[in-house]
Amino acid sequence: MSSTTLRAERPPAAAHPLSAAALRYAANGWPVFMLGRSKRPVALCPPCETARKTKTPHDPQACPCLTCHGFYAATTDPHRIAAMLTAVPRGLLAIRTGAASGLVIIDVDPRHDGAASLRALMDRGLTPPTRYVRTGSGGLHLYYRHPGHPVPCDEGRRLGSGIDVKADGGYVLAPPSPHPDTGRPYLWADDGAQIRDMAPALVAACVAEVRRRAPVRPAGNPLPPRSGGAISHPDRLMSALVARISAAPEGRRRVTLYGCARGAALIVAAGHLTSTDAYDALVSACDAAGWPWAKSTPNAIRDGFAAEGVTL
């Protein structure tokens, strides 16, 4: 049994500083899981990593491991939560969004003009008052009830610059976890408020089709054939980018990662991946190649994404 596989006899442990919040969210029906200290999912255990590398059929939703596969490990089971906290004692608590939790969260990032975009949404009646969180970076997470039909995640395309949608296939960092860069905790700003239904106009905006720009071919990153500005084989492209990371010589790692991040951003812009999934794939590739972890690693990825107009 993997070290991150559930041992059912382990009782809930209330001593962990995130335990009370995790159990409270679980009681609300919100599945929770643990992230690493950099807001990225915990590395896969050896059997799951081998399955990923060999493309062995492996259902992440049914995987019994405690911390593998990101939000697929999310749970409302108190025993699993206690075991997760023990397995990743210095990790960050996250909530799975979408139908699994009944939540859609509007993520407002003031560093990318999110405050101005939010005012525009409020003027249009799209964001009625609801329960919200102040993030550790000075932003907001507005919590709304999921409408009951698929709502995709989105990074600033549907609702405006600096406004992300965390819904089906996504997650958010949960209070009282600290922000990995600022160290400031995520905090509920209004414990007495109720989580509201999404305004019909907000639902419509979140599921509206977005006209996608034709991706720009980044220098030094050959892309497979595409049709009508789309990427024909995004899985093959992502595999090629991962292979480039694996083969990068030590003195060329950052520039290689930056170029691969631009290529991955094109896949995101074409709608084949979320920025979070692309980021996680690139970081996993660096880990698999044995790169030492450094702050320049996420910065190179973010810079590459930003060069293609993709935010994380």
Order of alpha helices (4+ residues) and beta strands (2+ residues): alpha-beta-alpha-alpha-beta-beta-alpha-beta-beta-beta-beta-beta-beta-beta-alpha-alpha-alpha-alpha-alpha
